Amino acid sequence: GAGVSQSPSNKVTEKGKDVELRCDPISGHTALYWYRQSLGQGLEFLIYFQGNSAPDKSGLPSDRFSAERTGGSVSTLTIQRTQQEDSAVYLCASSPHGGTSYEQYFGPGTRLTVT
Amino acid sequence: RKEVEQDPGPFNVPEGATVAFNCTYSNSASQSFFWYRQDCRKEPKLLMSVYSSGNEDGRFTAQLNRASQYISLLIRDSKLSDSATYLCVVRSNFGNEKLTFGTGTRLTIIP
């Protein structure tokens, strides 16, 4: 079946511009997670959705970052006024339920470059 | 101190050899443990969960030592296809759904 998909796969933007990153989770998965991975770094948790609500936003690095999820499916991560330190691969994952005893399935990521 | 620490490597190991990685975690309340595998410029994929009693999946054995707060992964009879970065992953508390990833240990199997 279809896995997690993300778009765009690559995004180059100028400093100060806003960007939107999209995640389509596996159909029926209620839990959705956003992470980012900077060069040579581990994955950094950003936000977790259960259905359309976000019980844990603790990883969002600043108020320039926001995310929403609609219809219990697609999620959008928005970065406003991008900075060079925002350059990273943004990974989305989904799992059948909340609770990380369930495997998280990752999408291929969006590589964001801020120039 | 990082919440999850791993030796970044690289480990360069001849084909057929046995290799082991360790990972330490700082939060004694951690509840769930995993090894993920990440190939170059690809997304992470679950390799195996780690159970208190230790568990084995083919050539891979994972162990958890709660007293010392470390997790290990052993790969026997290594194959060229085992070349990847291995990520140690921890979930800290019930009700906290986030996973905390180590920075990974890079393994290269040499023919």
Interface residues (C-beta under 8 A of the other chain):
Chain A: A31 Y33 Y35 G40 Q41 G42 L43 E44 F45 Y48 Q50 P55 D56 S58 G59 L91 G98 G99 T100 S101 E103 Q104 F106 G107 P108 G109
Chain B: V4 S32 K42 E43 P44 K45 L46 S49 L87 R91 N96 E97 K98 L99 T100 F101 G102 T103 G104
